[in-house]
Amino acid sequence: MAKGPSKARESRVNILISDALRGGAQPELPFRLLVMGDYTGKEDKRPIEQREPLDVNKSNFDSVMQSYNLSLDLSVQDRIAGQGEMPVSLKFGTLKDFRPEAVARQVPQLRNLLELRDAMKALRPKMGDKNAQKKLMDAIKDPAVRDQILAMITAAEGGQAAGGGTPPAETPAAEEPPAQG
């Protein structure tokens, strides 16, 4: 049984072909592109004849990426601690996962530095307030508090060797300074 003619979608790009045999008629053909290849990095044991073409467009691109569970495992030079190489495992479910900040959030050592940066950004507006500035300066003058802040910064920069810890949500600088004298 023969299949009926398939209805082609309206195409943005059409190709005009000059047909010398039909008196110079120029039929308009839609531009279609079929790309074949192994883009998952995973072996597919099915023969090519059994594989179905996959329609990928701008509205389903992210869902297609998620369905393939794309990931990348590699070793990179450890520029944070400066000690050899560190293993990195990245997962990509959407195009937004390729943004630099999204990639950095997948690496524990870089995520700690981003959290430290966010904490410093939150502290910046308070530096204009004279009372908050005085409290912060008084807190930094206390050696115990200063050592605790330096330990947090050092741990964040060093990626906290295990890579799992994060700085506490409340920094000692936000606390009331100890009484002087």
C-alpha positions as CSV (number, residue, x, y, z in Angstrom):
1,M,0.0,0.0,0.0
2,A,1.5,3.3,-1.0
3,K,1.8,6.1,1.4
4,G,0.0,9.4,0.7
5,P,2.1,12.5,0.0
6,S,3.6,14.0,3.1
7,K,2.8,17.6,3.9
8,A,6.1,19.5,4.1
9,R,6.5,22.2,6.6
10,E,6.8,25.8,5.4
11,S,10.5,26.4,5.0
12,R,12.4,29.6,5.6
13,V,14.9,29.0,2.8
14,N,13.8,27.8,-0.6
15,I,15.9,26.9,-3.6
16,L,14.9,27.9,-7.1
17,I,16.0,25.5,-9.8
18,S,16.0,26.4,-13.5
19,D,14.6,23.5,-15.5
20,A,15.7,23.8,-19.2
21,L,13.7,20.7,-20.2
22,R,10.4,22.2,-19.0
23,G,10.8,25.5,-20.7
24,G,12.7,27.3,-18.0
25,A,10.3,26.7,-15.2
26,Q,11.7,27.4,-11.8
27,P,10.2,25.1,-9.2
28,E,10.8,26.2,-5.6
29,L,12.2,23.5,-3.4
30,P,12.5,23.7,0.4
31,F,16.1,23.6,1.7
32,R,16.5,20.6,4.0
33,L,19.7,19.4,5.7
34,L,20.3,15.9,7.2
35,V,23.4,15.7,9.3
36,M,24.5,12.2,10.2
37,G,27.1,11.4,12.9
38,D,27.8,10.2,16.4
39,Y,27.4,13.3,18.5
40,T,26.9,11.7,21.9
41,G,30.4,10.1,22.3
42,K,28.6,6.9,23.3
43,E,28.6,3.7,21.2
44,D,25.3,2.8,19.5
45,K,25.2,-0.9,18.6
46,R,22.2,-0.6,16.3
47,P,22.8,-0.8,12.6
48,I,22.4,2.5,10.7
49,E,19.3,1.1,8.9
50,Q,17.5,0.8,12.3
51,R,18.3,4.3,13.5
52,E,15.7,6.9,13.1
53,P,16.4,10.5,12.1
54,L,15.8,13.0,15.0
55,D,14.2,16.3,14.3
56,V,16.2,19.0,16.2
57,N,15.1,22.6,16.2
58,K,15.3,25.6,18.4
59,S,12.3,24.7,20.4
60,N,13.3,21.2,21.3
61,F,17.1,21.5,21.4
62,D,17.3,21.5,25.3
63,S,15.0,18.5,25.7
64,V,17.0,16.5,23.1
65,M,20.2,17.3,24.9
66,Q,18.7,16.1,28.2
67,S,17.5,12.9,26.7
68,Y,21.1,12.0,25.7
69,N,22.6,12.7,29.2
70,L,25.6,14.4,27.7
71,S,28.7,14.6,30.0
72,L,32.4,15.1,29.8
73,D,35.0,13.7,32.1
74,L,38.5,15.1,31.9
75,S,41.6,16.1,33.8
76,V,42.7,19.8,33.9
77,Q,45.7,21.6,35.4
78,D,44.9,22.6,38.9
79,R,45.5,26.3,38.9
80,I,43.7,26.9,42.2
81,A,46.0,24.9,44.5
82,G,48.8,24.7,41.9
83,Q,49.2,20.9,42.5
84,G,49.2,18.8,39.3
85,E,45.9,18.0,37.7
86,M,42.4,17.6,39.0
87,P,39.6,15.5,37.6
88,V,36.5,17.4,36.3
89,S,33.1,15.9,35.5
90,L,30.8,18.1,33.6
91,K,27.1,17.5,32.7
92,F,25.3,19.3,29.9
93,G,21.5,19.2,29.9
94,T,20.8,22.6,28.2
95,L,22.7,25.1,26.2
96,K,22.9,27.3,29.3
97,D,25.1,24.7,30.9
98,F,27.9,25.8,28.5
99,R,28.0,29.3,30.0
100,P,31.2,29.9,32.0
101,E,29.5,30.4,35.3
102,A,27.4,27.2,34.9
103,V,30.6,25.2,34.1
104,A,32.3,26.8,37.1
105,R,29.4,25.8,39.4
106,Q,29.9,22.2,38.4
107,V,33.5,22.2,39.8
108,P,33.5,22.2,43.6
109,Q,36.7,24.2,44.0
110,L,35.4,26.9,41.6
111,R,31.9,26.8,43.1
112,N,33.5,27.7,46.5
113,L,35.2,30.7,44.9
114,L,32.0,31.8,43.3
115,E,30.2,31.7,46.6
116,L,33.0,33.7,48.2
117,R,32.6,36.3,45.3
118,D,28.8,36.4,45.9
119,A,29.4,37.0,49.6
120,M,31.8,39.8,48.9
121,K,29.3,41.3,46.5
122,A,26.7,41.2,49.2
123,L,29.1,43.0,51.6
124,R,30.0,45.7,49.2
125,P,26.8,47.9,49.6
126,K,27.3,47.8,53.4
127,M,30.7,49.4,53.1
128,G,29.0,52.7,52.2
129,D,27.2,52.6,55.6
130,K,29.5,54.2,58.2
131,N,28.1,52.1,61.1
132,A,28.5,48.8,59.3
133,Q,32.0,49.9,58.1
134,K,33.0,50.7,61.7
135,K,31.7,47.3,63.0
136,L,33.6,45.5,60.2
137,M,36.8,47.4,61.0
138,D,36.4,46.6,64.7
139,A,35.8,42.9,63.9
140,I,38.9,42.8,61.7
141,K,41.0,44.3,64.5
142,D,40.1,41.3,66.7
143,P,42.9,38.7,66.0
144,A,40.6,35.7,66.5
145,V,38.0,37.0,64.0
146,R,40.7,38.0,61.5
147,D,42.2,34.5,61.7
148,Q,38.8,33.0,61.1
149,I,38.2,35.2,58.1
150,L,41.6,34.4,56.6
151,A,41.0,30.7,57.2
152,M,37.8,30.8,55.3
153,I,39.4,32.7,52.4
154,T,42.4,30.3,52.3
155,A,40.0,27.3,52.4
156,A,37.9,28.7,49.5
157,E,41.0,29.5,47.4
158,G,42.5,26.1,48.1
159,G,39.3,24.4,47.0
160,Q,39.2,22.7,50.4
161,A,41.3,19.7,49.3
162,A,38.2,17.4,49.6
163,G,36.3,19.9,47.5
164,G,33.0,19.5,49.5
165,G,32.9,22.2,52.1
166,T,31.4,25.7,51.6
167,P,31.9,28.8,53.7
168,P,29.3,29.4,56.4
169,A,26.3,31.5,55.4
170,E,27.0,34.1,58.1
171,T,30.4,35.6,58.2
172,P,32.0,36.7,61.5
173,A,32.2,40.3,60.2
174,A,28.4,40.5,60.4
175,E,28.4,39.8,64.1
176,E,28.7,42.4,66.8
177,P,32.3,43.2,67.5
178,P,33.8,42.3,70.9
179,A,33.8,45.0,73.5
180,Q,37.0,47.0,73.5
181,G,38.7,47.8,76.8
